[in-house]
Amino acid sequence: MIVKAAAAALLGLGCTFADAVSLPLTDGRPAGPFVKRQSAPAKYTPTASDLESGCANIGRVAASFARTVEAANASSFQVDPKIAYDCLASIPLDKEPVTIFLNEIRKFVQFQSTLEYLARPPDKSGQDPMDILSGLIDIGSAVNSSSITSWYEVETRVEKLLGGCHEGHLYVAWVLPSLINFRAPFQLVSLSEDGTQLPKVYVADDVALERGRVSGTNASAITHIDGEDVVTAIDKLMYYESSQSPDVRWNAAFQTQNPPKQGDFYTRTRYPGANTFILTFENGTSTEYPYIANALNVPGGSLWSSLASGQDIWDKLINVPPRQNTGAAGKLRVRALEDNKHRIQRTPLDDAIDRLTKRQSNDNVAPPPEQLIRYDGDFPDTPGVSPFIQDINKVIGGYFMADYDDRESKTAIIDITGFSPDDPTAQFATQAVQAAVELFLEEAQRRKMERLIIDVRGNGGGFVNMGYDLYKQLFPSSEPYAGTRLRNHPASLKIAQAFTQLVDQDVINGLIRDIGGGMGENLSNAQLSRYQNAQYASLSNLNQYLNLDANGSTFRSFDDFFGPVDIYDDQFTHILTYDLNNLLAVGDLGYSITGYGDRASYATKPAPFKPENIVLVTDGTCASTCGIFAEFLRNQQKIRTVVIGGRPNRDPSVAVGGTRGAQVIQHTAHMLNFVQIIENNFAPVDAAEKAEWDQIFPRPFQMNIAEAAVNWKDNIRATDPTQTPLQFYLEAADCRLFYTKQTLVYSHELWNKVDDLAWGSEDSCAQGSLKNATVVLGDANGVPVSIGRSSTAGYNSGANGDLPQLTGDYDVDTALWIWYGVRHSFGASRGRNI
């Protein structure tokens, strides 16, 4: 109940329990202290005294909490958001390590494949101009001039600079949000009366109290947040979310069931700018609610007793090289990695190297299919129905509509809300999903199923191999085309030259012979070293011999592979494609993608479903591997798409709104290993080359940063003569629907709706159609058709000289800084309308 949550939060602001629980209920909506004003609460600015006492005040709350029964198992404890921000804002910085850190991030960001496109976004891409390299220089200048004196401000500004790029593969995973984070006291939902009427925004628990229709007397919709229209307010709040589509960013604000997510209105990583917020409802009432702050609790420890000031946090938790610390700073980094596991993705290479480290054959061999699947088990994303089959890691579930619906149905459903397991320690995920899909499709054919719904809502990507395999099982004779490319610059050139020299065709042939069809468990140490070099060369894609060209042929020379190719005032490699028959290139010796290797015979099988009898259901979140999979379906098979949710309007909305980059590379887990392999095998010829390496190669962070990542490779459609990354195209779904209460909670209700719209008696989408769908894949020249706005608008496009529009929260100064960096860093020839 929200009343209890709000009451607990109110205690942090000095209210008594009696005061909190005696608040009245109005029209079924939990009430707080009623206010006449509807404008935003004043932005909170701590005084010098507040800053001095903030961390010590948290320490006192921690000491009190440690005496409770809950402390033995709790991962956090609640504090007043005011003192939480006081503590964070009091963390100082030393200029030298911060400057070094910003320089290391700048070196790493050179590998971001879309740097120039971000600085000068294509028209209708939905992207505001963001010059990352110049922005980082601006932040460094502000640090050195003492315009920035707080580490928390450095984190916030870098986060917003990268967040404004709307690129899910581009991020820094900080440790401070794992030490202190913020929450709203409840979650929100966006619901339509029937799926086609425009949705309204509700407090989630208000609607849970509702037994009938959403518009009944017990649930009052939200009309304003802090005095601002609710749509505008949520648009601003979600601006820094990772999708270029404002509809997909909108969806990220709300609670969902498939997959289970609390929504970013509730989950506030950073301080929201004020200690309370005001909601105004359709019934005319306004209520002020407090935010909640949570501080890290280490059961049985005394973390906060040693953190009496911001200086203590800087000295003991931040200004500490992560690889040299196993104390509190190291534990905090581990916690941060866990908190960021949704975007710190493992690859098949990571799993393969882990298995090689063990060097035990029984750990390297996948069990038979019957041990990798489960029948009729609970699936977390689909309450109310159980899948006919699922993999042991609960990545994918296969359903038959006839199993849960009274009517006779020939429709099957595949539900896959990620292309990797939530548990990073899960074993043989790709093999398990492959087995579950194969057995499900066999059962579908036995039952004579004719239609298929593929549900990828919330799918943020994962193992690329898994996406390829699912496509090949659906269309065995089709060759999936994914043209990719990397940015060509001095550091990537050096790495490509080194990996191509280290892992040439002779080395590859020798490794295949030495491994002999096993998992590499019997390799000698020298052979193992060559194999690990080959695995990292494969992961990097910076190797002539482990890639194919756009036509699927081997490259004739290094220059034919690496280029440079001049496009969009930048330089890139030539187009690359995967050699799916080469297990070293695929990255996992124990796994053949369907249709290749020891599963090559599957390529002659008939497709289990006709393309016109398949519908892809998304909420626009589909990203990374999901985006690649969706591109195969839509571009090569003309599969129809349905998108769920988005802002309350009748405009078209995107089917794939997450990152459409083809690969993410992490700084510490991957990039540093690339550099180490080069330096272990080659030596600079002189002092000048040594200095060049230090200047261009990323080095370990000398501060406690959990991880960082860039988008390594663009995804380029074969028919696009402009070779613009798919990241900068927003392509409309064929049909748009909104959630109702039933379809939000119960996936099978949504599947029934889609089934009727595609093959049954229903005709009406909120926008578009499935009965008369036209999959738009490009104009007359083959250029994809984008529905994004033109380049003349946007939060960072400027107004009245240097005054930008608000960029998502109370921090107008950050908006000004971003626009200043965009406008003044790359001059009149770059950027838009400046």
N, C-alpha and C positions, 0 to 999 in steps of 0.2 A: 504493500500500500504506500502511496506517495506521502500520506499523512505522517507515517512513521519515519520515512526517509527525510522529509522536510523537518520533522520535529528534531531528529538527531542533528541535522545540519544547523538548526536554529540554536541548539545548545552551544555550538561553537561561537555564536555571536552574543552570548550572554543571556539568552532567554532561559527561563526555567522550564522544566518539563511540563509543569502544569500550564504555563502559558502556551506551550507548543501544542499540546494535545487538546486544549480547549478551543482551538480555532474552529469556526463553523464550517460546514460543508454547504455549498451553494450549487443547486442543480447537479448534484453528484460530483462536482469538481472539487478536489481537495483545495482548501483555501489556505492562504498564508496571511500575514498582516496586510490588510487592505490599505491601498494608497489612492489618493485622489489623482496624483500626477501620473502621467504616462511616459514622460521623457526618460532618457537613460539616467541611471544613477551617476553621480559624479565620478570621473576617473580618479582612482586612488593614487596618490603620490606620497610615498613614505617620507617622514622627516628624518633628520640625522639621528635623532634618538631612536626612532623606529628601526632604522638600519642597524644601529649598534646593538639593539636588544633582540632582533628577530630570531636568530639561530639559537640563542640562549633560551628564548621562550619555547621554541620547539623542544629543546632539551628537557625543559621542565614538564611539558606534556608527555614526552617519551618516558620520563622517570615515573610519572603517575600511571601511565598505561602499562608499564612493565610489571606493576603489582597486580594486574588483573589476570583472570583466568585465560582470557582471550589471547593474551600476549604470547603464550607458549606456541601457538600455531599461526598467528596472524602474520601476513607479509607486509602490512602497513597499518598505520593508525591515523585517525582523523585529527586535523588541526584547523584552526581558523585560517581562512584563505589570506587574511591580512598579514598574519605573522609568517605564513609560508612565503608570501611575496617579499616581505621585509627581509627574510633570510636570503632568498635568491638574489635580490637586488643588491645585497651587501657584499656579494662575492667580488673581490677585486680582481685585478689581473696584473701580470708583469709583461711589459711590452715585448721583451725579446722572445720568450717562448710563444706568445700569441702571433707575433710576426712570422716566426719560423713555421708555425702551424698553418697560417693562411697561405704561405708560399708553397707548402707541401700540397695543400688542397688545390691550389692553382695548377701545380704541375700535374696532378692527377686528373683534373678536369680537362686538361688538354686532350684526353682520350674520349671525352664526350662527343659522340658522333655528330651531334646536331648543333654545334656551337654557333655556326654562322646563321643557321636557320632560326635559332632562338633570338639572335641579335636583330635579324631582319625577317620576321615571320612572313610566310606566303599569305596572300590575301585569302580571307575566309577560313583561315586555319584555326580560329578560336584562340590563338596565342598572342599575348601581349609581348612586346619586345623586351628581352632580358639579355643584357651583355654580361655573362657570368664573370669572365676574366677581369673586365674593368670594374665590375662591382666588388670583387674581392680586393682589388687594389684600393678602391675607395674605402672599404672597411679598414684595411691596414693603415691607410693614411689617417683615418679618424682615430685609430688606436694610438698611433705615434704622435698625433697632435693633442692627445688627451681629450678629444671630443667624446670618445668612448672610454669609460674607466671601469665598467662592470663586465665580467665574463659572461653573465647572463645576457647582456645586451649583444655581445658578440655572437653567441649562439643563436639568439632570436633573429638577428639580421642576416646571418648566413642562411639560416633555415628559411627565411622568407625569400631571399634571393633565389635559392634553389627551388622552393615551393612555387614561386611565380612562373617557373618553367613548365609546370604541370607535366612532369616526366617522372613516372613511378620508379624508374631505374636510376634516378639521380637523387642522391640524398647523403646526409651525414647522420649517423645514429649516435646521438649524444648520450652521456650518462646522467646528466642532471634530471631529465624527466623521470628517470627511474628512482631518483632520490626523493623528489617532490613533484607531484602532478596534481591536476585540478579536475573537478567534475562538476557538472550540473546535478541538481538533486533528483532528476528524473530524466527519462528518455522521451523522445517525440516519435510520432508516426504520421505519415502522410497517406490519407485514405480517401477513396472515391466511393460514392454511393453504389455504383454498379460496375465500375471499371472503365466506363467511358465518360461519365460526368467528371468535371474538373475536381481534383482532390482538395481537401482542406487539411490543415495541420492540427493535431491533437496531442495533448499529454497522453503518453501511452497507457498509463494506468487508468485514466478516465475512460478510455474506450474499452479497457478490459472489464470495467464495471458494467458496461452496456450490454444488455441481453438482446436487444432488437437492432433496429437500423442505426447506423452511425449518426444520423441526423436527429435521433430521438432526444428527449428532454434531458437525459442524463449526461450527455457529452456536449460541451461547448467548444467550438473550434477557436484556435488562437488567431487573432487578427493582427496583433502588433507585438513586437519584441522591443523593449526599451523605447517605445513610442514610434518605432519605425515599422512600416508595412512588413508583414511577416515574410513575404517572398523576398523583398529587398534585403531584409536583415539576414536571412539564411544564405542568400547569394553572397553577401559580404563575408559572413562568418566562414563560408566554405571556399573562399577564393583560392586559398593556398593548397587545397586538396589536389591530388595528383592527376586528375583528368582535365583535358582541354575543354571538354564539354560541360557547360554549366548545368545541364540536366543530370549528368552523372555525379558532379560535385554535390548537387542538391540531394540526390539519393543517399550519399554518404553521411548525411546529417542524421538519418533516421534509423530506428530499430528495424531489424529484419530477422526472419527466421531461417531463410535458406540463402546463405549460411547464417547461423546465429550470430548477430552483431548488435552491439548496443547503440551504435551511431555516434557520430562525432559531435553532435550537439551536446551529448552527455559526456563524452570523453574529451577532456581538454588537456592536452599535453602541456600547454603554456598558460601562464596567468592570463585570465580573460580581460584584464584591464580595469575591472571594478570588483567589489566584493559581493554585490547583489545584482539581480536583473529583474525586470518587470515584464510580465505577460499581461496582455489585454485580450479578453475573450469576446466572442460574439454576443454573449448575454450582457455585455456592458461593464462587467467587473474587471478590475485590474489588481494583480497580486504581485508583491515583491518577494522574491525568493533569494536565499543565500547560495552562493557557490560553496563547494566543498573542496578541501585540500587534503591530500593523503601524503604522509611521509613514510619513508621506508622503515620497516621494523625488521631487525635481525634477532629472531628468537634466541634468548640466552646470551645475547651480546650486549654491548654497551656502546653502540655506534654513536649515538647522539651525545653521550657524555664527553666525547672528545671533539665535538663540533660546536663549540660555544660561540663561534663567530664565522662570518663569511671568509675571513682569512684562513681559518682552519680548514674549511671546505676546499679552498684554492690549494693550500699546501698539501693536504692529505688525500684529496680525492680527484682533483683536476690536473694540477701541474705535476703529474706523475707519469712516466713512460709506462704504458700498459703491459709491455712485455717484461718489465723488470719488477713488477709488483704482484705479490700474492696476498697482500693484506686487504684492508677495507676497500681500497681503490680497485683491486683485482676482483673482489666479490661484486662490487658495484658494476663493473664492466660485464661480468657474467650475467648479472641481472638485466642489464641493458640489452645484451644480445638476446636474451630470452624474451624481453618485452618487444623487441623488434623482429621476432622470428617470422612474422607475416611478410616481411620484405627482404630479409636476409636469406636468400634462397640457396639451398644446396644444389649441386649439379651431379649428374652421374659420375663425373670425374672425382668429386669429393668422396662419393661412396666407394669407387674403385680403389682410390688411394688408401682409404681406411682399411679396406679388406686386404690390400697388399701389405700394409704395415703389420697386420696380424700374421700373414704368411701361413695361414692354416686352411687347408683345402675344405674342411667341413664348414668353415665360415664363409667361403667364397662361392659355394655352389647353391643355387636357388633350389628349394624343395619342389616336389612335383605340384602341378596346378591344384590338385584337390586340397593341398595344405595351404594354399594362398588365397582361398575364397571361403565365403560363408553364405549359407542360405537362410532366408527368413529371419534375419537379425535386425535389431534396432539400428536405425541410421539417424545421426543427430540432426540432419537438415530437414527431415520429413516426418514430423509428428503426425500420427493418425494413420499412416500406412508404413509398411515395411517392404524393403526391396526383395524381389525374388532372389537376387544374388548381389553380393558386394565383395570387394577385396578385403583382406584382413586388416588393412590400414584405414579402412573407411574413407577412401578417396572417391570411389565411384559406386553408384547403386543403379541396378537395372530393375525396372518395374514393368508390369503388364496391367493396362487399365482394366482389363476384365477381372483381375484379381481383387480389385477394390470397388468396382462399379457394377451396379446391377445389370446394366445394359450389356449386350454382346458387343465387344469392341475388338478391333484389329489394330489397336495402337499400343506401341511399346514406348517406354521412356528410359533415357539414360540421364541420370543426374550426376553432374561432376562439378563441384564447387571449387576445385583446385586441381592442378596437375602435379601436385606433390602432397605428401601427408602433412598434417599439422605437427606430428611428432617428428622432430629432426633426427631421432635415433631409430626411426622405423626401418625395418629390413626389407630389401627386395621390393620396393614400391613399384617400380616399373614392371617387373615380372608379374606381380600380383594383379595390377590393373589390366595388363595384357590378358592374363588368364580369365579374369572376371568378364571382360568384354567378349572374349572368344566364346566362352560357355554361354553367355547371355544371348549372343547372336545366334548360336546354334539352337537354343531353346526357342527363340523368336521364329526361326524358320520351321521348327517342328510344329509350333502352334499356328503357323501360316499367318504371322503378323504382316500387315501391309504398310503400316504407317509408323513413323518414329518422331518423337519429340526429344530434342537434346537440350537440357536445361543447364546453362553455364552461369547462372546468376552468382555474383560475388566471386567469380573465378579470376584470381589475380595472377595466374600462371603457375610456373614450376618447371618440371623437367621437360625440355624441348622434345626429347625422344618419345615421351608419353603422348604428346600432341600429334606427332607424326604417326605413331602406331595406331591411335584411335581412328585417324583419318584413313589409314591404309586398310584397317579392318572393315570400315564402312564402304570403301571404294578400292578394292584390292588391285585392280588393273590400272588405276590412275597414278601417274607420277607427280607427287606433290612438288610444286615449284615455290621456292622461297629464295628470291635473290637478295643477298645482303652485301653490305660493304662496311669498311672501317675507315676512320679518319686517318689520312696520311700526314704525319708530322714527324719531326726529328726523332722523338722517342719511339713512336711505333715503328719507324723505319729501322732503327737500331735493333729492336726486339725481333722484327721480322727477319732481318738479315741473320741474326744469331740463331733463331730457331730453325730457319731453313738450312743453315750450314750444319747445325747439330743433328737434325732429324731429316736427312735426305732420303731418297728412295731406297738406297742400299740399307740404311739403318731400319727403315720401315719393314722391308722384306726380311731382314735378319730377325727382327723382333717377332714378326708373325711366325717365322720358322721356329724360333726358340720357345715361344709360348706354346705352340703346337696344339691349339684348340682348348687349352686350359684357361685358368684365370691368372696365370703369372706367378703362382705360388711356389714354383720350383726354379725360378730364375736365380742366377747367381747375383751377388751384390753389384757387379759391374753391369750385368744385363738389367737388373732392377733400376739402376741409375739411368740407363738409356731409356727404359720404359717410362719412368716418371718424367723425363724430359719430353718424351713423345706425348704423354698425357697433357702436360701443361702447354705444349705447342698446339695440341688439338683444341684445348679449351680457349686458347688465345685467338685461334684462327689466323695467327700471324705466321703461317707456314705454307710455302708454295705447294708442297706435296700432299698435304692433308685436306686440300680444298679442290673443288672443281670450278670451272668457269660457268658463265650463264647458260651455256649449251650443254652442260654436264660432261665436258671434256677436261682432260688434264691441262694445266698451264704449261706452255712451251718454254717459258723463261721466268725469272724472278720479276722482271719489269712487266711482263704480261700479267703477272699476278698482282704486284703491289702498286703499279702505276708510277707516278701519280696521274689521276684523272681530275681535270679541272672542272668543277661544277659549283655554281652558286658562290663564286668568289672564295672557294675553299678547295682543298685537295683530298682525294679519296683513293682507296684501292679500286681495282676493277670489281665488277659484280662477282660475288662468290656464291656457290651452291654447295650443299652437303654431299659428300660421298657416302651414301647410306650403306654401301656394301663393305666399307672399310671399318672394322670394329675399332681400330685405333682412332679413326676420325669421329666415330659415333661416341666414343668415350667410355664404353662399358663392355668389357669382353664377355660378360655373362649374359648379354641381352642382345638379341637380333630384332630389329624393327620388322614388323610383319611385311613380307614381300621381299625381304633382303636376307643375305647370309643364309643361315640354316632354316629360315622361314621363307625362302624365295618361292617355294611352290604355291604359297598362298596367293601370289599375284595372278594366278589363273582362275581363281574362284570367282563366281558371279557376285555382284554387289547384293547384300541382303535386302536393301531398300532402294527404290527408285529415288532420284534426287527430288522430284516433284512431290514425293510423299514424306519428305523430311522437313521439319521446322526447327529452327534454332531459337531458343528463348534466352534472353539476356536482360540484365538491368543496366547495361552499358558499362559495367565495371570491367568486363572481359579485357584482360591485359596480358602482355608478354606472350607466353606460350598459348594462352587462350586466344589472343589476337591472331597468332600465326595459324592456329587450328581454324578459327572462324574465317580467315582469309582463304584457306584451302576450300572450305565449304562454299563460301559465297562466290569467290572469284572463279573457281574451277568447276563447281557443280551447280551454281545458280540457286543455292538453297535459300528459302524464304526465312525472314527473321522477324521476331517480335521483341520489342523492348518494353520493359515494365518501369513505370515511375517517371520521374522528372518533374520539372516545374509545372505548376497548374496553368498550362496554355495548350493551344491546339497546333503548335508548330511540330514539324518533324523532329525526331530525336535519334541520336546515334545508336547503332547496334554495338559497335566496339568503341568504347570511350576511354579505356585504360591505355597505358603505354603500348604503342605498336612497334616499339623497338624489338630487335630480334635477340638481344642478349644483354644481360647485366654482368658486369665484372666488379668484384669487390676489391677494395684497396688492400686490406691486410690478408684476407684469405687467398687472394689470387694474384694481384698485381705485384706484391712484394716477392712472391715466389718466382714470377717471371724474371724480375730483376736479379734475384739471387742466382738463378740458374745461369744467366748470362755472365754474371761476375764470377761464378765458380768455374766457368769454362773458357772465359776470355779475359785478357788483361788489356787495359788501355795502352796504346803504343807510346804515349808520352804524357807529360803533365797537362798539356792542353786538352788532350782527349779525356783524361781523368776529370778535369774541371768541367768539361762538357757533359760527361755522364752525371756528375753531381747536380748539374744545372737542369737536366731534362728528365732524369729518372726519379720517380717518387721514392721517398725514403720512409722508414717507420715513423709514425707520429711520436713526438716526444711529449705528448700530453695524453690524458686518459680519454681517448675517443674510442667508442665501441667498434665502429666500422664506418666505411663510406663506400659509395658505389657510383658508377656512371653507366649510361647506356653505351655499350661497346659497338654495336652493329645496327645499322639502319635496315629496315625491311622495304624493298623496292619492288613495286609491281612491274611485271614484265612488259605490260602494254603502255606504261607511262613514259613517253619520250622525254619528259622533264627530269626523270629520276628523282622526284621529290620523295622524301621519306613518308611512308604511310602515316607516321606520327602526326603529320600536318594536314591530314584529310579527316574530316568528320562526315561520315557517310550514313545516310538515314536508314533506319530500319523500315521494313515494309509495313509493319503494323505497330501501333503504339497503344498500350493499355496502362491503366493506373491500378494500384492495389486497392482491393476492398479488404474489409476485416477478415473475411474468410480466405481470400487468396493470399493475404499476407501470412497468415498463420499456417495454412494447410496447402502445401504445394500441389497436392492432387486436385484441389479445387481449381487452381490456376491451370493445370494441365488439361482438365476437362474443358475449361473455357477456350483454351488454344485449340483443342481438338475440334470443338464446334465451329470456331472461326475459320479453321483451315479446311475441314472436311465435312462439317455438319450443317446445321440449319441457321446458325448465327452468322451475321454479316458485318456488324458494326464494330470497328475499332475506334478508339478515341481519335486516332488519326491514321490514315492509310487503310490498307486492306490486305487480307491474306487470300481472299477469293480471286481478286484481280491484281495480284502483286506483280510489280515489275522490278526485278532486281537491277538497280542502276549501278553500273560498274565503271562508267566513264563516258566522256563526251565523244564526239566524232573522231577526235585525235587520240583517244585512249586515256585521257587524263581523268582520274577519278573526280567525281562531282562532290564537292564539299558543301555542307550546309552551314558552316560557321559564318559568323558575322564578318563584315568587311573590316579592313585594317584601320578605319577611321574612328573606331570606338574602342572602349576598354578602360579598365581601371587605371592603367599606367599610360594612357594616351595623352594625359595632360589637360589642364583647363586653366584659363586665366594666368598665362605665363607658366610659372613653376608650381602651381597648385594642382595636384592631382585629385581625382576622386578618392573617396575612402577605399581602402584595400582589404577590408575584411574584419577589422575589429577597431578598438579604440585608439590604436597606436598610429596616429596620423604622421608622427615624425618618421616612422619607418616607411610609410608610403612616400613621403617627400624624399627620403633618402634613395629609395629605389628609383623614383623618377629622375632624381638628380643624376644617379649613376647611368641610367639609360640615356638621358638626354645629353649629358656632357662628356660621356666617356668615349663615344664613337663618332661624334661629329655629325655634320649635316648630311653626309653621304650615306649614313646608316641609320637604322631606326625608322620611325614612321612619323610623318607630319610634324617635324621639329624644326 
